[in-house]
Every structure is written in structure tokens, then in C-alpha cells.
Amino acid sequence: MNLNQLRFVSAVAASGSFTAAAEQCFVTQPTLSNGIAQLENELGARLFVRTTRQVALTSFGAHVLPYLLEVLNAQAALMQQTSAFLSADKRVLRIGTSPLINGSVLGAMLETFRQKHPEIEIILREMNMMDLYNMLDDSLLDVIFVASNMHKGHWDSSFLYEEPLLFIPKGGVWQHKNSQGTVQLKDIATETFVMVPDACGLSRTTRALFRSQRLKLQEYPGQAMSYQVLEEWAELGIGAAILPKSKIASSKHNWFSISDQSNNTVKIRFEASWARHEARESHLTEFIHHVHTTVSKVNKAAKKVQKKSSD
């Protein structure tokens, strides 16, 4: 067993594709496939099942994936802390982000900070929600970017941006949209929805949305491991799906904006959070100030990305 094999498994689970995972890991597909096969032999069971249309985790794979990710996270934390100790005079800003965050929007904010403070090194890590908050509590991260109101604790937060949640109907067909091309939340409450694991914040946000409108959410008993798979399963007719607009990859899907009982467009909000300390390092204070002062720019970037995805 080696770390590359674990990275291969993580990439396939996230992308739902051996080809895409190989590109992300900068290896050939045979190298990636062989590495995963060797790990499966060592563990004693298959991690993935492959069909002509998709790649999915086996029940064994879904069981061991969180432990595999813990190993990768621990290795990353070790390297990060080693680097920080050996470069004590270098200022490092450690940022954790949920997979739900729009990368283009995040980049727009971070790039302006880099230009103002080239002497500060930014280390960015994408992780699930629970790990982000745990590492924030353990002072292993300085700032995290997450979906709003997911956890309550001893943190300070600042609003970043919001974007619409969109409905992808089962099989791509929905007849009950209104003249604006939107659907009412109450009208889709009878649908069965495919969900992702409660790790990034999307499932928790979706459940909270239905509860806030006193509606029951019907969940498909299986789970998709990526946003791409959510789209594919909706297209296949396995169930309907709800995704942030920026996470819908395919333009061929029929998707619709969602309105609540007050005819307000349903959106998901994102925020930055950091530990509530009386004293903090100067470069973290500078970044928090930057977050507060660039919210309007972040929202403009978010709207630009959303408009581009609609065209």
C-alpha cells in the first residue's frame, strides 16, 4: 500500500471516472488502474464496480473511503506542519474549502490577496465539512470556506456569496414549470432525490430547505459520490437531483430554478469562518479584512460565472 494508490482511489471516487482521475493525478489510465487493482488485492475486496456508463463505489469501497481519506489528510497535515516549522520566518495562510465552493469565485478573491501580499504563502485544501471544522478547532487551518449555517460553534463568520439551487428532473422531463421556467418546491416534494454523502454541505442544505417549508424530502436509498454522478443518475431516471448552478457540468440537462412558498428563488449561501481568538497573527488579520472588503467583488464574480453557465 502506498499514498499514490490512495490518491488514485480518492480521485476516482470524487470524479466517477478512471479517465478523469488519471488526468487529475497526472498518470496514464493503466498506471492508475493497476495501482487501484494492487490496493484491492491487498485489502481483499473490490473498491469500484465499472459499467459501460459509470464507475461507482462498492459497499466495501464506500465503507473504507473515509478511512482512506483520513490517511491522506494526515499526510498532508504532516507535510504542512513540517514546512511551517522549517520556515518559521515565512508567513503561511492555511485555507480549507468545501467541494461546493465555486472555484472561479474563490480564485477571484485569492488572486487579489496574492497580488497585495506576495510574501504570504497560501496553502489551499479541499475537504469535507466535518474535517474542515475539526481542523479549524485544532488550529490546523486558519480560515475555511463552507456552506452557511452548517455548524454552530465558537467561530466568527463573514458572508461570501450565494447562488441558485437548481432542480434536475428524473429522466430530464418535467411538465409543471411556470412561465419563467421555475418549479415550486412544493410541486417537486413528491419526487425521489438522489443525494451525495453528508460531507460537503449540499445534502444538509437540501434537507434543511425542505424542513423550512414543512415538506418531506424523499431520498433515494443509494448515494452518488460526486456531483457529476448526481447529474448522470438524474438523466438515467434513477431519481431527481438538486445542485448549485455552478456545479452542473452538462448543458444538455433540463434544469429549473426553484421557488419557495413565498415565490422567492431558492439559493445556497456560502461564508468564510475562522477561530474566535482575541489575538491572531497579523497576516490572518489582513486576510480577514480582505474578505470583508472584497465581498462585493466576490458576488460580482459569482454572478458572472452563473450568467456564463446559463448562456
Backbone torsions as a table, in degrees:
resi	resn	phi	psi	omega
1	MET	NA	134.4	176.2
2	ASN	-140.7	167.6	-174.6
3	LEU	-65.1	-32.9	178.7
4	ASN	-61.8	-41.0	178.0
5	GLN	-61.4	-40.3	178.6
6	LEU	-66.2	-39.2	177.4
7	ARG	-63.9	-38.5	178.6
8	PHE	-60.6	-46.6	-179.6
9	VAL	-62.3	-44.9	179.9
10	SER	-60.0	-42.4	-178.4
11	ALA	-67.2	-41.0	178.6
12	VAL	-66.7	-42.5	179.4
13	ALA	-61.4	-38.0	-177.8
14	ALA	-75.9	-38.6	-174.7
15	SER	-93.4	-23.0	-176.4
16	GLY	71.1	20.4	-176.2
17	SER	-151.9	131.3	175.3
18	PHE	-68.8	-37.4	-179.2
19	THR	-65.2	-48.3	179.4
20	ALA	-64.5	-38.7	179.7
21	ALA	-64.6	-40.1	178.6
22	ALA	-62.4	-40.2	178.3
23	GLU	-65.1	-41.7	179.9
24	GLN	-64.5	-34.9	-177.6
25	CYS	-90.5	-1.4	178.6
26	PHE	59.2	42.6	175.4
27	VAL	-133.1	166.7	174.9
28	THR	-75.7	158.6	-179.8
29	GLN	-63.6	-39.7	176.5
30	PRO	-60.8	-37.8	177.7
31	THR	-61.7	-45.6	179.2
32	LEU	-64.5	-45.6	-178.5
33	SER	-63.0	-42.1	179.6
34	ASN	-65.5	-39.7	179.3
35	GLY	-62.9	-41.6	178.7
36	ILE	-68.4	-39.2	178.5
37	ALA	-62.3	-40.9	178.0
38	GLN	-63.2	-40.2	178.6
39	LEU	-66.7	-40.8	177.9
40	GLU	-61.1	-40.5	177.7
41	ASN	-62.8	-39.5	-179.1
42	GLU	-70.2	-38.8	-179.2
43	LEU	-78.2	-26.8	175.4
44	GLY	97.2	11.4	179.7
45	ALA	-161.4	159.7	179.2
46	ARG	-72.9	142.1	176.7
47	LEU	-97.3	-30.9	-177.0
48	PHE	-130.3	151.8	169.9
49	VAL	-118.4	131.1	-175.1
50	ARG	-112.9	134.8	171.6
51	THR	-121.9	-177.9	179.8
52	THR	-70.3	-17.3	-174.8
53	ARG	-110.1	-23.8	-173.6
54	GLN	-158.8	166.9	174.3
55	VAL	-121.2	130.0	-178.4
56	ALA	-135.1	152.1	174.9
57	LEU	-69.7	140.7	168.9
58	THR	-73.7	171.8	176.8
59	SER	-62.3	-35.4	176.2
60	PHE	-66.3	-43.4	179.2
61	GLY	-61.5	-42.6	178.3
62	ALA	-63.8	-31.9	-179.2
63	HIS	-71.6	-40.9	-174.1
64	VAL	-90.2	-15.5	-176.5
65	LEU	-55.5	-46.0	180.0
66	PRO	-59.2	-35.7	179.5
67	TYR	-71.9	-36.5	176.6
68	LEU	-62.8	-42.9	179.9
69	LEU	-66.8	-32.1	176.8
70	GLU	-62.0	-39.5	178.8
71	VAL	-63.6	-46.1	180.0
72	LEU	-64.3	-40.5	178.8
73	ASN	-65.4	-39.6	179.5
74	ALA	-65.2	-39.4	179.0
75	GLN	-65.7	-41.3	179.0
76	ALA	-64.6	-40.8	179.0
77	ALA	-65.1	-39.8	178.0
78	LEU	-60.3	-48.0	-179.3
79	MET	-65.7	-38.1	-179.9
80	GLN	-64.5	-45.3	-178.4
81	GLN	-70.5	-34.5	176.4
82	THR	-62.5	-46.1	179.9
83	SER	-63.1	-41.2	-178.8
84	ALA	-64.9	-38.0	-179.1
85	PHE	-69.3	-41.9	-177.7
86	LEU	-76.5	-14.7	178.0
87	SER	-123.9	56.2	-173.9
88	ALA	-60.7	-26.7	-178.8
89	ASP	-85.1	-3.7	-178.7
90	LYS	-97.0	132.0	-179.2
91	ARG	-85.1	126.3	-176.2
92	VAL	-123.0	133.1	176.7
93	LEU	-111.9	117.1	-175.4
94	ARG	-102.4	114.2	-174.9
95	ILE	-116.7	130.5	174.2
96	GLY	-109.0	143.6	-176.7
97	THR	-137.5	142.6	173.7
98	SER	-74.2	148.5	175.9
99	PRO	-60.7	-17.1	180.0
100	LEU	-73.2	-22.4	-177.4
101	ILE	-63.6	135.7	177.3
102	ASN	-70.8	116.0	-176.4
103	GLY	-59.9	-35.6	-179.9
104	SER	-66.7	-39.4	179.5
105	VAL	-68.7	-43.8	178.5
106	LEU	-61.1	-43.0	179.6
107	GLY	-61.8	-38.0	179.7
108	ALA	-62.0	-35.8	-179.6
109	MET	-77.8	-43.2	-176.7
110	LEU	-69.6	-34.3	-176.9
111	GLU	-64.4	-40.7	179.2
112	THR	-66.5	-32.8	178.0
113	PHE	-70.8	-39.9	177.4
114	ARG	-60.6	-40.3	-179.3
115	GLN	-64.6	-37.2	179.7
116	LYS	-77.3	-31.6	-174.2
117	HIS	-132.6	68.9	-178.6
118	PRO	-65.1	-16.9	-178.7
119	GLU	-79.5	-11.7	-179.1
120	ILE	-96.8	124.2	178.4
121	GLU	-86.3	130.9	178.9
122	ILE	-104.9	123.0	176.1
123	ILE	-109.8	117.4	-175.0
124	LEU	-108.2	133.6	179.0
125	ARG	-133.1	132.4	175.5
126	GLU	-100.2	125.6	-174.9
127	MET	-147.2	170.0	175.7
128	ASN	-77.4	166.3	-170.5
129	MET	-59.6	-47.0	-175.8
130	MET	-62.7	-42.0	179.0
131	ASP	-65.6	-36.8	179.3
132	LEU	-60.8	-48.3	-179.0
133	TYR	-69.1	-37.3	177.9
134	ASN	-63.1	-43.0	-179.0
135	MET	-71.6	-30.1	174.5
136	LEU	-66.1	-43.2	178.4
137	ASP	-64.5	-34.2	-178.1
138	ASP	-88.2	8.9	179.5
139	SER	61.3	27.7	175.3
140	LEU	-93.3	-12.3	172.9
141	LEU	-131.2	149.5	179.5
142	ASP	-94.8	-40.7	-177.6
143	VAL	-141.8	143.5	174.2
144	ILE	-126.7	148.7	177.2
145	PHE	-114.5	118.1	-170.0
146	VAL	-143.8	168.8	170.1
147	ALA	-67.8	142.3	-173.5
148	SER	-69.2	150.0	171.5
149	ASN	60.4	31.4	177.7
150	MET	-83.5	-32.8	-179.3
151	HIS	-138.5	153.7	172.9
152	LYS	-114.8	133.1	-179.6
153	GLY	-172.7	-165.2	-176.2
154	HIS	-89.6	66.0	179.2
155	TRP	-132.0	153.8	168.8
156	ASP	-98.6	148.5	-176.5
157	SER	-138.9	157.4	176.8
158	SER	-140.8	132.7	178.8
159	PHE	-61.6	138.3	178.1
160	LEU	-107.1	-66.9	-178.3
161	TYR	-162.6	173.0	175.6
162	GLU	-139.9	158.0	177.2
163	GLU	-149.7	156.1	-176.5
164	PRO	-66.6	146.8	166.8
165	LEU	-92.9	133.0	-175.7
166	LEU	-114.4	148.6	-179.6
167	PHE	-100.9	124.8	173.6
168	ILE	-108.4	112.1	-175.4
169	PRO	-71.1	155.5	176.2
170	LYS	-61.1	124.1	-179.5
171	GLY	74.5	4.0	176.9
172	GLY	79.0	9.0	-176.1
173	VAL	-121.5	130.1	176.4
174	TRP	-148.1	125.6	-172.8
175	GLN	-100.6	-6.7	-168.7
176	HIS	-105.2	24.4	176.9
177	LYS	-74.1	156.3	177.0
178	ASN	-91.3	-172.5	-174.8
179	SER	-66.5	-20.3	177.9
180	GLN	-89.8	4.3	179.5
181	GLY	76.4	24.3	178.5
182	THR	-112.3	164.2	175.9
183	VAL	-122.8	150.1	176.0
184	GLN	-83.7	138.9	180.0
185	LEU	-58.1	-39.0	-179.3
186	LYS	-64.8	-27.6	-179.2
187	ASP	-78.1	-24.3	-179.9
188	ILE	-98.7	2.7	-177.8
189	ALA	-67.8	-18.4	178.5
190	THR	-84.0	-7.8	179.5
191	GLU	-76.1	155.8	171.9
192	THR	-98.8	127.0	-172.6
193	PHE	-107.4	134.1	171.1
194	VAL	-79.5	135.8	-175.9
195	MET	-123.7	160.7	169.4
196	VAL	-99.0	162.4	177.3
197	PRO	-55.7	151.2	-177.3
198	ASP	-77.4	69.6	-176.1
199	ALA	-124.8	-35.3	-175.3
200	CYS	-94.6	-18.5	-178.5
201	GLY	112.4	-15.1	-177.4
202	LEU	-68.3	-46.7	-178.8
203	SER	-64.1	-41.8	179.8
204	ARG	-65.4	-40.4	177.5
205	THR	-63.3	-43.1	-179.9
206	THR	-63.2	-44.5	179.5
207	ARG	-64.3	-41.5	179.5
208	ALA	-64.4	-36.4	178.5
209	LEU	-61.2	-48.1	-179.2
210	PHE	-65.7	-39.9	178.4
211	ARG	-62.7	-39.3	-178.1
212	SER	-63.5	-24.8	179.0
213	GLN	-101.9	9.9	-179.9
214	ARG	56.4	43.9	178.3
215	LEU	-118.3	148.6	179.1
216	LYS	-92.4	129.1	178.8
217	LEU	-90.0	121.3	177.3
218	GLN	-90.3	116.4	-176.4
219	GLU	-107.7	134.7	173.7
220	TYR	-64.6	138.0	-174.6
221	PRO	-65.2	-25.7	176.2
222	GLY	-88.1	172.2	179.8
223	GLN	-132.5	142.1	173.1
224	ALA	-89.3	149.5	-177.7
225	MET	-100.2	0.5	179.1
226	SER	-154.7	162.6	178.2
227	TYR	-66.2	-33.8	178.0
228	GLN	-61.8	-41.7	179.4
229	VAL	-66.8	-36.0	175.1
230	LEU	-55.8	-46.1	179.0
231	GLU	-62.3	-45.7	-176.7
232	GLU	-64.4	-41.0	-179.3
233	TRP	-68.8	-35.2	175.5
234	ALA	-64.0	-42.5	178.9
235	GLU	-63.4	-37.2	179.9
236	LEU	-74.4	-11.2	179.7
237	GLY	88.3	15.2	179.0
238	ILE	-72.4	-36.7	178.3
239	GLY	-177.6	171.2	175.3
240	ALA	-81.9	171.1	-178.9
241	ALA	-145.1	153.7	173.8
242	ILE	-126.6	127.3	-176.9
243	LEU	-141.1	150.0	168.5
244	PRO	-62.3	149.2	-174.9
245	LYS	-56.9	-38.7	-176.1
246	SER	-72.3	-13.7	-177.5
247	LYS	-97.5	1.3	176.0
248	ILE	-86.3	113.9	-171.4
249	ALA	-87.5	-32.9	-172.7
250	SER	-99.5	133.3	179.2
251	SER	-83.0	-7.5	-176.0
252	LYS	-83.3	-11.0	-179.2
253	HIS	-76.1	146.0	167.7
254	ASN	-86.7	113.3	179.0
255	TRP	-127.8	156.8	-172.6
256	PHE	-137.4	143.6	171.1
257	SER	-67.2	155.1	-177.1
258	ILE	-115.7	135.2	175.7
259	SER	-114.3	143.1	177.3
260	ASP	-88.1	-169.9	-175.4
261	GLN	-67.0	-18.7	177.7
262	SER	-97.4	11.1	-179.1
263	ASN	64.3	24.5	173.6
264	ASN	-89.5	140.4	177.0
265	THR	-65.8	129.7	-179.0
266	VAL	-77.5	127.0	-177.6
267	LYS	-131.5	161.2	173.0
268	ILE	-111.6	134.2	-176.7
269	ARG	-105.4	148.5	179.1
270	PHE	-125.8	150.8	-177.6
271	GLU	-144.0	161.9	170.8
272	ALA	-102.1	138.3	178.5
273	SER	-130.6	149.0	178.1
274	TRP	-149.8	160.9	-177.4
275	ALA	-65.6	144.7	-177.6
276	ARG	-89.8	83.0	179.8
277	HIS	-108.4	144.1	175.7
278	GLU	-69.8	-35.9	179.5
279	ALA	-120.8	131.7	177.7
280	ARG	-141.3	159.9	-178.4
281	GLU	-63.8	149.8	-172.0
282	SER	-61.4	-37.6	-176.9
283	HIS	-69.8	-28.5	175.2
284	LEU	-71.2	-40.4	175.8
285	THR	-59.7	-40.3	178.8
286	GLU	-64.1	-39.4	-179.0
287	PHE	-71.0	-39.9	177.8
288	ILE	-60.8	-42.1	175.9
289	HIS	-61.5	-40.1	179.1
290	HIS	-62.2	-41.8	178.5
291	VAL	-59.7	-46.6	-178.9
292	HIS	-62.1	-38.2	-173.3
293	THR	-87.1	-11.2	-177.2
294	THR	-111.9	10.2	-179.1
295	VAL	-57.5	-43.4	-179.0
296	SER	-62.4	-39.2	178.0
297	LYS	-67.4	-38.7	178.6
298	VAL	-62.8	-42.3	180.0
299	ASN	-68.1	-35.4	175.6
300	LYS	-64.2	-41.0	177.9
301	ALA	-63.8	-40.6	179.5
302	ALA	-62.4	-45.1	-179.5
303	LYS	-65.9	-35.6	179.2
304	LYS	-65.5	-43.5	178.6
305	VAL	-64.4	-42.5	-179.4
306	GLN	-64.8	-40.4	178.8
307	LYS	-65.7	-39.9	179.9
308	LYS	-63.6	-39.9	-179.0
309	SER	-69.5	-19.6	179.7
310	SER	-85.5	-23.4	-176.3
311	ASP	-73.5	NA	NA
